[in-house]
């Protein structure tokens, strides 16, 4: 799906933005570590303008949110559940 409809994907700054916004969201919700739910919540606004669709996607009415939903459903739900006990992004760098 992604290879068929994406002309240009998100770069390293998108990953950085997703981590920082997920950390902020976790902190605002009183948590000290990022959860997969935090990543899912910030993925749409972070990736929405960073995924450039090709002509085929635009002709078929595909949106970047649909691509993001596909990525989340295939990656986060499948991979993160396997690594959930190990998955944690600390809010502050340890010294």
C-alpha positions as CSV (number, residue, x, y, z in Angstrom):
1,X,0.0,0.0,0.0
2,X,2.6,2.5,1.0
3,X,4.9,1.9,-2.0
4,X,2.0,2.2,-4.3
5,X,0.8,5.6,-3.2
6,X,3.7,7.4,-1.5
7,X,6.0,9.6,-3.6
8,X,8.1,10.9,-0.7
9,X,7.9,9.6,2.9
10,X,8.7,11.2,6.2
11,X,12.3,11.9,7.0
12,X,14.4,11.8,10.2
13,X,12.9,15.0,11.5
14,X,9.4,13.4,11.5
15,X,10.7,10.7,13.8
16,X,12.2,13.3,16.1
17,X,9.0,15.3,16.1
18,X,7.0,12.2,16.8
19,X,9.2,11.3,19.8
20,X,9.1,14.8,21.2
21,X,5.4,15.3,20.8
22,X,4.7,11.8,22.2
23,X,6.9,12.7,25.3
24,X,4.9,15.9,25.7
25,X,1.6,14.1,25.4
26,X,2.7,11.5,27.9
27,X,3.7,14.1,30.4
28,X,0.5,16.1,30.0
29,X,-1.4,12.8,30.7
30,X,0.6,12.3,33.9
31,X,2.8,9.5,32.6
32,X,6.5,9.2,32.9
33,X,7.1,7.1,29.8
34,X,5.7,7.1,26.2
35,X,3.2,4.3,25.4
36,X,2.1,3.1,21.9
37,X,-1.1,5.0,22.4
38,X,0.9,8.3,22.7
39,X,2.7,7.4,19.4
40,X,-0.6,6.7,17.7
41,X,-2.2,9.9,18.9
42,X,0.6,12.1,17.6
43,X,1.3,10.2,14.4
44,X,-1.5,11.8,12.4
45,X,-0.6,15.5,13.0
46,X,3.1,14.8,12.7
47,X,3.0,12.8,9.5
48,X,0.0,14.5,7.8
49,X,2.1,17.1,6.0
50,X,5.3,15.0,5.7
51,X,3.9,12.3,3.5
52,X,3.7,13.3,-0.2
53,X,1.3,11.2,-2.2
54,X,1.9,10.3,-5.8
55,X,-0.6,10.9,-8.7
56,X,-2.1,7.4,-8.3
57,X,-3.0,8.1,-4.7
58,X,-4.5,11.5,-5.5
59,X,-6.5,10.0,-8.4
60,X,-7.9,7.3,-6.1
61,X,-8.7,9.7,-3.3
62,X,-6.2,8.3,-0.8
63,X,-5.1,10.7,2.0
64,X,-2.0,10.8,4.1
65,X,-4.2,10.0,7.1
66,X,-5.2,6.7,5.4
67,X,-1.5,5.9,4.8
68,X,-0.7,6.7,8.5
69,X,-3.6,4.5,9.7
70,X,-2.2,1.6,7.6
71,X,1.3,2.1,9.0
72,X,0.0,2.3,12.6
73,X,-2.3,-0.7,12.2
74,X,0.5,-2.8,10.7
75,X,3.4,-1.7,12.8
76,X,2.3,-0.5,16.1
77,X,-0.4,-3.1,16.7
78,X,1.8,-6.0,15.5
79,X,5.3,-5.0,16.6
80,X,4.7,-2.9,19.7
81,X,2.6,-5.6,21.4
82,X,5.5,-7.9,21.0
83,X,7.9,-5.4,22.6
84,X,5.5,-3.6,24.9
85,X,7.4,-4.5,28.2
86,X,10.7,-3.2,26.7
87,X,9.2,-0.2,24.9
88,X,9.7,3.0,26.8
89,X,11.0,6.4,25.8
90,X,12.2,8.2,28.9
91,X,11.1,11.8,29.3
92,X,14.5,13.2,30.2
93,X,18.0,12.1,29.3
94,X,19.7,10.3,32.1
95,X,23.1,11.6,33.2
